[in-house]
């Protein structure tokens, strides 16, 4: 069950997530459907098919079919110069 709004995605690989609000780690399995409800501070908040809210680090954006947010990109020498 999904709320209105957001972007529906299919998870392309197993990805570590943090359950909201209790902060325990969990794994969202490849092939699961999810709804991206928010992108803030380089982190994705998703709602799973089961209705759980989870936070996925922006470095794992590829698992959601999304680009890595600028806040989570590694800094290169070109960025410093």
C-alpha positions as CSV (number, residue, x, y, z in Angstrom):
1,X,0.0,0.0,0.0
2,X,1.5,3.3,-1.1
3,X,0.7,6.9,-0.2
4,X,0.2,9.4,-3.0
5,X,3.3,11.1,-4.3
6,X,6.8,9.9,-4.7
7,X,8.5,7.8,-7.2
8,X,7.9,4.1,-7.5
9,X,11.0,2.0,-8.1
10,X,12.1,-1.7,-8.2
11,X,15.2,-2.4,-6.2
12,X,17.9,-3.6,-8.5
13,X,20.1,-5.2,-5.9
14,X,20.1,-6.0,-2.2
15,X,20.7,-2.8,-0.3
16,X,21.2,-2.1,3.4
17,X,18.6,0.3,4.9
18,X,17.8,1.8,8.3
19,X,14.3,1.3,9.6
20,X,12.6,4.5,10.6
21,X,12.1,5.4,13.5
22,X,13.9,2.7,15.4
23,X,17.2,2.8,13.6
24,X,17.8,-0.9,13.1
25,X,19.5,-2.1,10.0
26,X,17.7,-4.2,7.5
27,X,18.1,-5.3,3.9
28,X,15.8,-4.4,1.1
29,X,15.9,-7.3,-1.3
30,X,16.5,-7.1,-5.0
31,X,13.2,-7.1,-6.9
32,X,11.2,-5.5,-4.1
33,X,9.0,-2.5,-5.1
34,X,9.4,0.7,-3.1
35,X,8.2,4.3,-3.2
36,X,10.8,7.0,-2.8
37,X,9.0,9.5,-0.5
38,X,11.9,11.9,0.1
39,X,15.4,12.8,-0.8
40,X,17.1,14.9,1.8
41,X,20.7,15.4,2.8
42,X,21.8,12.9,0.2
43,X,19.6,10.2,1.8
44,X,16.6,8.5,0.4
45,X,13.5,7.7,2.4
46,X,11.5,4.8,1.0
47,X,8.2,3.1,1.8
48,X,8.3,-0.6,1.2
49,X,5.5,-2.8,-0.1
50,X,4.9,-3.8,3.5
51,X,4.5,-0.2,4.5
52,X,7.8,0.2,6.4
53,X,9.7,3.5,6.1
54,X,13.4,3.1,5.6
55,X,16.4,5.3,4.9
56,X,18.9,4.3,2.2
57,X,22.3,6.1,1.9
58,X,22.7,8.1,-1.2
59,X,25.8,6.2,-2.1
60,X,23.4,3.3,-2.9
61,X,21.2,5.3,-5.2
62,X,22.0,3.0,-8.1
63,X,20.0,0.3,-6.3
64,X,16.9,2.6,-6.6
65,X,17.7,3.5,-10.2
66,X,18.6,7.0,-9.1
67,X,21.7,9.2,-9.5
68,X,23.9,9.6,-6.4
69,X,23.0,13.0,-4.8
70,X,25.8,15.6,-4.9
71,X,26.0,15.5,-1.1
72,X,27.1,11.8,-1.2
73,X,29.5,11.9,-4.1
74,X,33.1,11.2,-3.3
75,X,35.4,14.3,-3.5
76,X,37.9,14.1,-6.3
77,X,41.1,16.1,-6.9
78,X,39.3,18.1,-9.6
79,X,36.7,19.2,-6.9
80,X,39.5,20.6,-4.7
81,X,41.5,22.4,-7.5
